[in-house]
Structures are given as structure tokens and as C-alpha cells.
Amino acid sequence: MYNVLTLNKIAACGTDLLEKATYTFGEDIANPDAVLVRSASMHEMELGDNLLAIARAGAGTNNIPIEKCSEKGIVVFNTPGANANAVKELVIAGLLISSRKVPAAMEWVKTLKGKGDEVGKLVEKGKSQFVGPEIKGKKLGVIGLGAIGALVANAAAALGMEVYGADPFLSVNAALSLSPEVKYVASNKEIFENCDYITLHAPATAETKGMINAETIATMKDTVRILNFARADLVDSEAIIDALANGKMAAYTTDFPTDDLIGVEGVVAIPHLGASTPESEDNCAVMACKEIKAYLEKGDIINSVNLPGVTLPMTGDAKICVIHKNVEGIITKITAVAADAGINIENMVSKSKKDMAYTVLDVKGNADATTAAIKAIDSVVAVRIIK
């Protein structure tokens, strides 16, 4: 029986996958084998010795202490792409409302309340202050062509925009998913210099933090409209405010409001609604629960942020699953333990992700006899036997 702690409400279409004969789950589970979480912070939470996995029903994992989890051999999963369509739709809405000044226009209309029969004339007289361009035929730069960025690029191309995309880590699958209308460029520089609209879909890293700043804004068109539905840290908000005030930017639309941006003319601030759809929450719940099941029951790792993806069918009597540091010679030591125990290795997979690695042996023989010896190997973090 596996015990799964839910720190937030997880859609039933996901938890229904956790069969009652095998799983107990809920908000009051003590010493859980796994945790399902959405937005709750786990940084101050005690990570018990039983805890094997954490699945975040969403893409970002900044609410989870990743490094601490790696040290304890806890696999952290996320659900990339599960909310991609929801975010894409809001980005397209952001393109339109920032271009046509829709939020400001709607607020202005509220001031006409009580004007009676004059409203029609006042609308016709005042609407010119909210004139904005159509997006068709304009150039859109998409920075980051992952699950969300690729969908945005394709949708914008279908709406008649001239779309440029940049991503130094573009995967083969992502490239194949792109519309032939999307023009791939080698660097952000070309996007900064040529595009009327720029939408950000990059992760927040040391390299991407503050990528939109006074220096990069200076290279853009004065009419540029920037959309940020990725992370607040990607922009220097002070530079955004200055550019809007100085006429160096037409609009900034973001799903990550900060105190300094709220109420600034030209800023459309949305309260982090990107993934806030029932469909997205369902997709994330299903993916997170499938990841938990695959790891707990089979030792397979899919969509982990701190360990490599590894799947291996079991053809023997058991699987020996070892989480360890990515150091030279350790696989030889692990297989030597199996040999000394008289166990035959039918199949084996070993992969690494930065400083961490995961090795799985599909074996015939008494796998339990190897546990203590493998745990004793320097740089081994955790060992599981799955039968």
C-alpha cells in the first residue's frame, strides 16, 4: 500500500487513477510515500524518510526544495505541456487586448454609467483614444519554443502574423511541431530588432533573468508590445516602466503582476490566470498521478526535474533501482555487487542529469540480498527493489 499526501486539491480525474487497493491518499496522510502538490510551498516542510517522490501538477517547481530532494533521493516530477493550451489561449487574448487597448477602454466605459441617452454619443466621441493596430501582418517574436511557445507561434501564424521564433535548446519534437510559417532565428537579437510584438516563453535561469532590460529595449521598435506569460524575473520592471513613460514601448502585458507595475499606464496585469482552466487542472492532475504511479510501481521516471528519464520493462524477478551521484566508476561497483550476490543482470539502463544519475538493473535472483551492499557504496543516495 502506498500513501500519497495531497497538499492542494487535485482533480478527481487524476486521483481516480490511484486504485484504492494500492493507494491511500488525502490531505492528512502521515509519512507519505509520495506528495501531490500544486501551489503549496514545501520549502519548510519536513521530508520524511519514506518520501520517494513529489509530483507538481504544473510546470514550475519553485515551491519545491529541489536540491534538498536530490540529496535525499526524492524524485521531483512536473507536468510539462499539460497546461500549454490554456496558456496559449491567454497569450493570444493578451496579444489582442494589449493591441486594441481593451482593458483601458472597458474601464472608461464604466465612467459613462448614469449618462442615460448620452451614452451612445459619448462612446462615439471618446472611442478614438483607444485606437490600436490589428495583429494581422505584424511581426511576432516568440522567445522559447517549448510546449507553450510552439503553440503560440503556430496560433499566431494562423492568425496571419509573421512569426519569428528563437530557442537555443529547441528539441527535435518541438521543431517538428512548428508550423512551416514560423521563421526560426539563431538569437533573440533579431527578434528584438525586428518584431512588433515579443512574447516570452523561456524558463527563469541565471542566463534569462532580466533579458528584457534597458539595453535590449533600446534595440527594439518604439511601438513594441511585450507579453510575459512565463516568469516575472525575465523582465526588469523598472526598465519596462521607463520605456512606457518615455514612449519607447507601446504596451506590456503580463500574467505576473508586481507591485511596481500595478496601475502603470500601458501595463495590462493579469492575476496569473495562464493555467487557470478546468481542462488544464484536469490534464495536470492526470499527468502527475501517472508519473507517481509509474515511479512507485515500476521505478520508471518520466518528466523529472532533478533526475533523468528512465524506463525499463521488468523481464526478470525484480528491478534494482539506484539513485546516485553522477561520478565515475559507480556503475561498475553496483554491477559488481549484483555479481557477488550471484544475480544475473537481464537488462540495465543508466542515465544522468547534471550531478545526479539513475541506474536500473532488471535481474534474476534474490535482489534483496544486494540492498545493503549497494547502499554502502559511496555516492549512492537511495536504493529500491521492485518486484
C-alpha positions as CSV (number, residue, x, y, z in Angstrom):
1,M,0.0,0.0,0.0
2,Y,1.3,3.4,-1.0
3,N,0.4,6.6,1.0
4,V,0.1,9.8,-1.1
5,L,-0.3,13.2,0.6
6,T,-2.2,15.9,-1.4
7,L,-1.1,19.4,-0.4
8,N,-3.7,21.0,-2.7
9,K,-6.9,20.0,-4.2
10,I,-6.1,17.6,-7.1
11,A,-8.7,16.9,-9.7
12,A,-10.5,13.6,-9.2
13,C,-9.8,12.5,-12.8
14,G,-6.2,12.2,-11.6
15,T,-6.6,10.7,-8.2
16,D,-9.1,8.2,-9.6
17,L,-6.1,6.6,-11.2
18,L,-4.7,5.7,-7.8
19,E,-6.5,2.4,-7.2
20,K,-7.9,2.0,-3.6
21,A,-6.4,-1.4,-3.4
22,T,-3.0,0.0,-3.8
23,Y,-3.1,3.6,-2.7
24,T,-4.3,5.7,0.3
25,F,-4.4,9.4,-0.4
26,G,-5.6,12.6,1.2
27,E,-4.7,15.8,3.0
28,D,-4.0,14.2,6.3
29,I,-1.6,11.4,5.3
30,A,1.4,10.9,7.7
31,N,4.8,9.6,6.5
32,P,3.8,9.7,2.8
33,D,5.5,7.7,0.1
34,A,4.6,10.5,-2.4
35,V,3.3,14.0,-2.4
36,L,0.9,15.6,-5.0
37,V,1.2,19.4,-4.9
38,R,0.1,22.4,-7.0
39,S,0.9,25.8,-5.4
40,A,1.6,25.0,-1.7
41,S,5.2,25.7,-0.6
42,M,7.2,22.8,0.5
43,H,10.4,24.6,1.5
44,E,9.7,24.5,5.2
45,M,8.1,21.0,5.1
46,E,9.9,18.1,6.7
47,L,10.7,15.5,4.1
48,G,10.3,12.1,5.8
49,D,12.5,9.1,5.2
50,N,9.6,7.3,3.5
51,L,9.1,10.0,0.9
52,L,10.1,8.7,-2.6
53,A,8.5,11.2,-5.0
54,I,6.9,14.6,-5.3
55,A,4.7,15.4,-8.4
56,R,3.9,19.1,-9.1
57,A,0.6,19.4,-11.0
58,G,2.0,22.2,-13.2
59,A,5.2,23.2,-14.9
60,G,7.0,25.4,-12.4
61,T,8.7,23.8,-9.3
62,N,9.9,26.9,-7.4
63,N,7.7,25.8,-4.5
64,I,9.7,22.6,-4.0
65,P,13.2,22.4,-2.5
66,I,14.8,20.6,-5.5
67,E,18.3,20.4,-4.1
68,K,17.2,19.0,-0.8
69,C,15.1,16.4,-2.6
70,S,18.0,15.3,-4.7
71,E,20.2,14.9,-1.6
72,K,17.6,12.6,-0.1
73,G,16.9,10.6,-3.3
74,I,13.4,12.1,-3.8
75,V,12.3,12.3,-7.4
76,V,10.6,15.5,-8.3
77,F,8.2,15.5,-11.2
78,N,6.3,18.2,-13.1
79,T,3.7,18.2,-15.9
80,P,5.2,20.0,-18.9
81,G,2.7,20.7,-21.6
82,A,-0.4,19.8,-19.6
83,N,-1.4,23.4,-19.3
84,A,0.1,24.5,-22.6
85,N,-3.1,25.1,-24.5
86,A,-4.6,27.1,-21.6
87,V,-1.6,29.4,-21.5
88,K,-1.6,29.7,-25.3
89,E,-5.2,30.9,-25.4
90,L,-4.5,33.6,-22.8
91,V,-1.4,34.7,-24.7
92,I,-3.5,35.2,-27.8
93,A,-6.0,37.1,-25.7
94,G,-3.1,39.2,-24.4
95,L,-2.0,40.0,-28.0
96,L,-5.4,41.3,-28.8
97,I,-6.2,43.2,-25.6
98,S,-2.8,44.9,-25.5
99,S,-3.0,45.9,-29.1
100,R,-6.5,47.3,-29.0
101,K,-6.4,48.8,-25.5
102,V,-9.4,46.8,-24.5
103,P,-8.9,46.9,-20.7
104,A,-8.5,50.7,-20.6
105,A,-11.5,51.1,-22.9
106,M,-13.7,48.9,-20.7
107,E,-12.7,50.9,-17.6
108,W,-13.5,54.1,-19.5
109,V,-17.0,52.9,-20.4
110,K,-17.7,52.4,-16.7
111,T,-17.4,56.2,-16.3
112,L,-20.4,56.7,-18.6
113,K,-22.7,55.0,-16.1
114,G,-25.7,57.3,-15.4
115,K,-25.4,59.3,-18.6
116,G,-28.6,57.9,-20.0
117,D,-29.4,58.7,-23.6
118,E,-26.0,60.5,-23.9
119,V,-24.0,57.2,-23.7
120,G,-24.2,56.4,-27.4
121,K,-22.9,59.9,-28.4
122,L,-20.2,59.9,-25.7
123,V,-19.0,56.5,-26.9
124,E,-18.6,57.7,-30.5
125,K,-16.9,60.8,-29.3
126,G,-14.4,59.1,-26.9
127,K,-13.5,55.9,-28.6
128,S,-10.7,57.4,-30.7
129,Q,-8.4,57.4,-27.6
130,F,-8.4,53.6,-27.7
131,V,-7.5,53.1,-31.3
132,G,-4.9,50.3,-31.8
133,P,-3.5,48.2,-34.6
134,E,-4.6,44.9,-35.9
135,I,-2.2,42.0,-35.4
136,K,-2.6,40.5,-38.9
137,G,0.6,41.1,-40.9
138,K,2.6,42.3,-37.9
139,K,5.8,40.6,-36.8
140,L,5.7,38.5,-33.6
141,G,8.8,37.2,-31.9
142,V,8.5,34.1,-29.7
143,I,11.4,33.6,-27.3
144,G,11.3,30.0,-26.2
145,L,9.7,27.3,-28.4
146,G,8.8,24.7,-25.8
147,A,5.3,23.3,-25.4
148,I,3.7,26.7,-24.9
149,G,5.8,28.8,-27.2
150,A,5.4,26.4,-30.1
151,L,1.6,26.5,-29.7
152,V,1.6,30.3,-29.5
153,A,3.8,30.6,-32.6
154,N,1.5,28.3,-34.6
155,A,-1.7,30.0,-33.5
156,A,-0.2,33.5,-34.3
157,A,0.8,32.3,-37.8
158,A,-2.7,31.0,-38.4
159,L,-4.0,34.5,-37.4
160,G,-1.9,36.0,-40.2
161,M,1.1,37.2,-38.2
162,E,4.7,37.0,-39.4
163,V,6.2,34.8,-36.7
164,Y,9.8,34.5,-35.7
165,G,11.0,32.0,-33.1
166,A,14.2,31.7,-31.1
167,D,15.3,28.9,-28.7
168,P,18.9,27.7,-28.2
169,F,17.6,24.4,-26.8
170,L,15.0,23.6,-29.5
171,S,14.2,19.9,-29.4
172,V,13.6,17.8,-32.4
173,N,10.0,17.2,-31.4
174,A,9.4,20.9,-30.8
175,A,10.9,21.7,-34.2
176,L,8.7,19.1,-35.9
177,S,5.6,20.6,-34.2
178,L,6.2,24.1,-35.6
179,S,4.2,25.4,-38.5
180,P,6.3,25.9,-41.6
181,E,5.2,29.6,-41.4
182,V,7.3,30.1,-38.3
183,K,10.8,31.5,-39.1
184,Y,13.5,30.1,-36.8
185,V,16.2,32.6,-35.9
186,A,19.5,32.0,-34.2
187,S,19.3,34.6,-31.5
188,N,17.0,36.9,-29.6
189,K,18.8,39.9,-31.2
190,E,17.0,39.5,-34.5
191,I,13.6,39.4,-32.6
192,F,14.4,42.5,-30.6
193,E,15.4,44.5,-33.6
194,N,12.6,43.5,-36.0
195,C,9.4,42.5,-34.2
196,D,6.3,44.5,-33.4
197,Y,5.3,42.1,-30.6
198,I,7.5,39.9,-28.4
199,T,6.2,37.1,-26.3
200,L,8.4,35.4,-23.6
201,H,8.2,31.6,-23.0
202,A,11.7,30.9,-21.6
203,P,12.5,29.4,-18.2
204,A,13.8,31.7,-15.5
205,T,17.5,30.9,-15.2
206,A,20.7,32.9,-14.5
207,E,21.0,33.4,-18.2
208,T,17.5,34.6,-18.9
209,K,16.8,36.7,-15.8
210,G,16.2,40.3,-16.8
211,M,16.6,39.5,-20.6
212,I,14.2,42.4,-21.2
213,N,16.1,45.4,-19.8
214,A,17.0,48.9,-20.7
215,E,19.8,47.7,-23.1
216,T,17.6,45.3,-25.0
217,I,14.6,47.6,-25.1
218,A,16.8,50.2,-26.7
219,T,17.3,48.0,-29.7
220,M,13.5,47.5,-30.2
221,K,10.9,49.4,-32.1
222,D,9.3,52.3,-30.2
223,T,5.9,50.6,-30.9
224,V,6.9,47.2,-29.5
225,R,4.4,45.4,-27.3
226,I,5.9,42.8,-24.9
227,L,4.0,39.9,-23.4
228,N,5.3,37.9,-20.5
229,F,3.3,34.7,-19.6
230,A,6.4,32.8,-18.4
231,R,8.1,34.3,-15.3
232,A,8.3,37.8,-13.7
233,D,12.1,37.5,-13.4
234,L,12.5,37.6,-17.2
235,V,12.0,41.4,-17.3
236,D,13.5,44.4,-15.5
237,S,10.2,46.0,-14.4
238,E,11.9,49.4,-13.8
239,A,13.1,49.4,-17.4
240,I,9.6,48.5,-18.6
241,I,8.1,51.4,-16.6
242,D,10.7,53.8,-18.0
243,A,10.2,52.7,-21.6
244,L,6.4,53.1,-21.3
245,A,6.8,56.6,-19.8
246,N,9.3,57.6,-22.5
247,G,7.4,56.3,-25.5
248,K,9.9,53.5,-26.1
249,M,7.3,50.8,-25.7
250,A,3.6,50.7,-26.6
251,A,2.4,48.1,-24.0
252,Y,3.5,45.4,-21.6
253,T,1.1,42.6,-20.8
254,T,2.0,40.1,-18.1
255,D,0.5,37.3,-16.1
256,F,2.8,38.0,-13.2
257,P,1.9,41.4,-11.6
258,T,4.4,43.0,-9.3
259,D,3.6,45.9,-7.0
260,D,5.6,48.4,-9.1
261,L,3.8,47.6,-12.3
262,I,0.2,47.7,-11.0
263,G,-1.6,50.8,-12.2
264,V,1.1,51.9,-14.6
265,E,-0.3,53.2,-17.9
266,G,0.4,50.8,-20.7
267,V,0.6,47.8,-18.4
268,V,-2.0,45.1,-18.7
269,A,-1.6,43.0,-15.5
270,I,-3.4,39.6,-15.3
271,P,-3.5,37.7,-12.0
272,H,-1.6,34.6,-13.1
273,L,-4.6,33.0,-15.0
274,G,-2.5,31.2,-17.6
275,A,-3.2,27.7,-16.4
276,S,-6.5,28.5,-14.6
277,T,-8.9,26.4,-16.6
278,P,-10.7,23.2,-15.5
279,E,-9.2,21.5,-18.5
280,S,-5.7,22.4,-17.6
281,E,-6.1,21.4,-14.0
282,D,-7.5,18.0,-15.1
283,N,-4.6,17.5,-17.5
284,C,-2.0,18.3,-14.9
285,A,-3.7,16.1,-12.3
286,V,-3.8,13.1,-14.7
287,M,-0.2,13.5,-15.7
288,A,1.1,14.0,-12.2
289,C,-0.8,10.9,-10.9
290,K,0.5,8.8,-13.8
291,E,4.1,9.9,-13.1
292,I,3.7,8.9,-9.4
293,K,2.2,5.5,-10.3
294,A,4.9,4.8,-12.9
295,Y,7.7,5.5,-10.4
296,L,6.2,3.9,-7.3
297,E,5.1,0.7,-9.1
298,K,7.7,0.3,-11.8
299,G,10.6,2.6,-10.9
300,D,10.2,4.4,-14.2
301,I,11.0,8.1,-14.2
302,I,9.1,10.4,-16.7
303,N,9.2,14.2,-16.6
304,S,11.5,14.6,-13.6
305,V,13.2,17.9,-13.0
306,N,16.1,16.5,-10.9
307,L,16.7,13.1,-12.3
308,P,17.0,11.6,-15.8
309,G,14.1,10.0,-17.6
310,V,14.5,6.2,-17.4
311,T,12.0,3.4,-18.3
312,L,12.8,-0.3,-18.3
313,P,10.3,-3.2,-18.6
314,M,10.8,-5.9,-16.0
315,T,11.6,-9.3,-17.6
316,G,13.4,-10.9,-14.6
317,D,12.4,-11.4,-11.0
318,A,13.0,-7.8,-9.8
319,K,14.3,-4.4,-10.6
320,I,17.1,-2.8,-8.6
321,C,16.7,1.0,-8.8
322,V,19.6,3.1,-7.7
323,I,19.7,6.9,-7.3
324,H,23.3,8.1,-7.1
325,K,25.7,10.9,-7.8
326,N,27.0,11.2,-11.4
327,V,30.5,10.0,-10.6
328,E,33.0,7.9,-12.5
329,G,33.1,4.1,-11.8
330,I,30.0,3.8,-9.7
331,I,28.1,1.7,-12.2
332,T,30.9,-0.9,-12.1
333,K,30.6,-1.0,-8.3
334,I,26.8,-1.5,-8.5
335,T,27.0,-4.4,-11.0
336,A,29.9,-5.9,-9.0
337,V,27.6,-6.2,-6.0
338,A,25.0,-8.0,-8.2
339,A,27.6,-10.4,-9.4
340,D,28.9,-11.1,-5.9
341,A,25.3,-11.9,-4.9
342,G,25.0,-14.4,-7.7
343,I,22.4,-12.3,-9.5
344,N,22.1,-12.3,-13.3
345,I,21.5,-8.9,-14.9
346,E,19.0,-9.4,-17.7
347,N,18.9,-5.7,-18.8
348,M,20.3,-2.4,-17.5
349,V,19.8,1.3,-18.1
350,S,21.8,4.1,-16.6
351,K,21.4,7.8,-17.3
352,S,22.5,11.1,-15.7
353,K,21.1,14.6,-15.3
354,K,23.7,17.1,-14.2
355,D,25.1,15.9,-10.9
356,M,22.5,13.1,-10.4
357,A,22.1,9.7,-12.1
358,Y,19.7,6.8,-12.0
359,T,20.6,3.2,-12.7
360,V,18.1,0.4,-13.1
361,L,19.0,-3.3,-13.2
362,D,16.5,-5.9,-14.4
363,V,17.7,-9.0,-12.6
364,K,17.0,-12.7,-11.9
365,G,17.8,-13.9,-8.4
366,N,17.5,-12.6,-4.9
367,A,17.7,-8.8,-5.4
368,D,17.0,-8.2,-1.7
369,A,20.5,-9.5,-0.9
370,T,22.1,-6.6,-2.7
371,T,20.3,-3.7,-0.9
372,A,22.7,-3.2,2.0
373,A,25.9,-3.5,-0.1
374,I,24.7,-1.1,-2.8
375,K,23.6,1.5,-0.1
376,A,27.1,1.2,1.3
377,I,28.7,2.4,-2.0
378,D,30.0,5.9,-1.7
379,S,27.8,8.4,-3.7
380,V,24.7,6.1,-3.7
381,V,21.8,8.1,-2.4
382,A,18.9,5.6,-2.4
383,V,18.1,2.1,-3.4
384,R,14.7,0.4,-4.1
385,I,13.8,-3.1,-5.0
386,I,10.7,-3.5,-7.2
387,K,9.2,-6.9,-7.7
